[in-house]
Amino acid sequence: MTTTADAPVVQPTADIDDDVTLGPRTRVWHLAHVRGGARLGADCNIGRGAYIGPGVVLGDACKVQNHALVYEPAVIGDGVFIGPAVVFTNDEFPRAANPDGSLKGADDWHAVGVTVERGASIGARAVCIAPVTIGEWSLVAAGAVVTKDVPAHALVAGVPARRVGWVGRVGRPLVADGDEWVCPQSGERYAENGDTLRLLA
């Protein structure tokens, strides 16, 4: 049974379409728009002016900052941070009209999505060009343009985005210690495993 304390909070100026699922304690702020069929988990925070497209899925404890645009069919894992004015695209070959001048309709293109795995963070004004997967606990720097998959724990930056380091689960850049990588805040240790990292016991 959902109590009053667990109920989602939606500001009066937010626009929530029919058939939207809002998890317990999720908050939707002023002028945000959540489209039909979207499913948001518990404890999410959708900032002012953010857009969540039809059928988009967000896990629990996600934070979508002001004016971020999350176009369908994006799938977002638990604990993901999406910074201000981030854009997730969904059309590989965008055109407004056909060569004959007729407007493109829903049958004239195939939507592709961005997948963001658990705990990842996308910095302010980054653009993620679908289809890409952002690996768990990775960090996309502000202003980056992501054109290919981001490995778990990778720190990527630039246009196009390239790996410039590794980050741990608390988001801090890791420091090399011999063959291992160490988080300066948590003390967690990691080992390289192919093109990603694994947490050591």
N, C-alpha and C positions, 0 to 999 in steps of 0.2 A: 504494500500500500504506500502510495506517495503522499508524504505529509506536506503541509504548506511550506515548511522550511526547505523541502526538496524540490519545490516547483520551479520550473524555468522562469526567468525574469526577462520580459520583452518590453523595451521602451515603446511608448505610443507612436513614435514616428518611424519605427522599424516596419518593414514590409515582409510579412511571413505568408507565403503562399499556402494553399491547401495541400494536404498530404505531406506536411513537413513533420519530422520527428525531432523533438528537442529533449535531450536527456535531462535527468535531475540536475538542478542547480546551474544549468547553462544560462548564460546571460547574452542577450542580443541588444546592442546599443543603438543609439539614434541613427536613423537613415540607412541602416544596414538592410540588405535585401537577401532573403533566403528563399530559393525557388522550390517549386513543387517536387516532392519525392526526395529531397535532401534529408539525410539522417545524421544528426549531430549527437555525439555521446554525452556523457555526464561531465559536468564541471568545465564546459567549454566557454570561451569568452570571445564574442564576435564584435569587433570594434566598429566605431562610427564609419558609415559609408562603405563598409565591406560588402562584397557580393559573393554569394555561395550559389553556384549553378544548380540546375535541376539534376537530381539524383546523386549529387556529390555526397561522399561518405566521410565523416570525421570521427575519429576515435574519441576516447575520453581525454579530458584535461588538455585540449588543444587551445591555443591562443592565436586568433587571426586578428592582426592589428588593423588600424584604420585604413580604409580605402584599398585593402588588398582585394584582388580579383581572382577567385578560385573557380575556373570554368570546368564544366562537366567534360568528361567523366572522371574527375580527380578522385583519388582514394587516399585518405590521410590517416596515418596510424595514431596510436596513443601518444600524448605528450609532445605533440609537434608544435613548434613556434613558427608562425608565418608573419614576417615583419610588415611594417607600413608600406603600402603601395606595391607590394609584391604582385607579380602577374604570372598565372599559370595559363599557358595557351592550350588550344585544343584543335587546331587546324594546321596540318602540315603544309598545305598548298592553298593559302587563303586567296580568295577572289570574291568581290561583292557581286559581280555579274558574269554571265556567260559571254562567249565571244559575239553572240547575236544581240547582246544588249539586255537580254532578259535577266531579271534578278535571280540569283541563286536561291534555291529552296532547301528544305531539310533533306531531300533525296539527292542533292547534288554534291554532297560531301560526307566524309566519314569522320566523326569526332574521335580523337585520340587524347589520352589523358596523362596527367602527371601523377605518379605514385610516390608518396613520401612515407618512409618507414619510421617506426617508433623512435621518439626522442630526438629526431633531426630538427635543425633550425635553419630557416631561410631568412637572410638579412634584408634590411630595408631596400626597396626598389630593385631587388633581384628579379630576373625574368627566367622562367623555366620553360623551355621549348619542348612541348610534348611531341612524341612519347619519350619520357625519361623517368627513371626511378632514382630517387634520392635515398641513399642507404641509411640504415638506422644509426643514430647518434652522430651523424655527419653535420657539418656546418658550411652553409653557403654564404660567402661574404656579401656584404651590402653592395649593390650595384652589379653583381656578377650576372652573366648570361650563360645559363646552363644548357648545353646542347647535346650532352651525352650523359650516361648514367654516372652517378656519384657513388663510389664505394662506401661501405660502412666506415664510420669514424674519420672520413676524409675531410680536410679543410680545403675548400676550393674557392678560388678568386679569379677575377679578370673576365675579359671578353675575347674569346670564349673562356669559360671557367676551366681552370686547370688545378690539379692538386698541388698545394703549396705546403702542406703539413698534415698532421694528424691531430684529432681532438679526442678527449676522453668523454665519459658519460656526463660530467658536469660542465662540459663545453669549453674547458680551457685547453689551449694548445699543449701537446705532450712534448716532453723533453727526452732526447735520446740518452740512454744509459747502457752502453755496450750494445748488445743485440736486442735490447728491450726498449720500450718507451714508457715513461712515467708521467703521471698527472701530478703537477706541482701542488695542487690543492687537496686532492683526495688520497694521493699516494698509490692509487691503482696502477698496476703494471700490465702492459700489453706486449704481445709479440706479433710481428708481421706474419701474415698468413696469405701468401699470394699477393693480390692487390688490395687487401684489407687487413684489419687487425683483429686479434682475438684477446679477450680479457683473460689474464692469468689468474689462477686460483690464489 
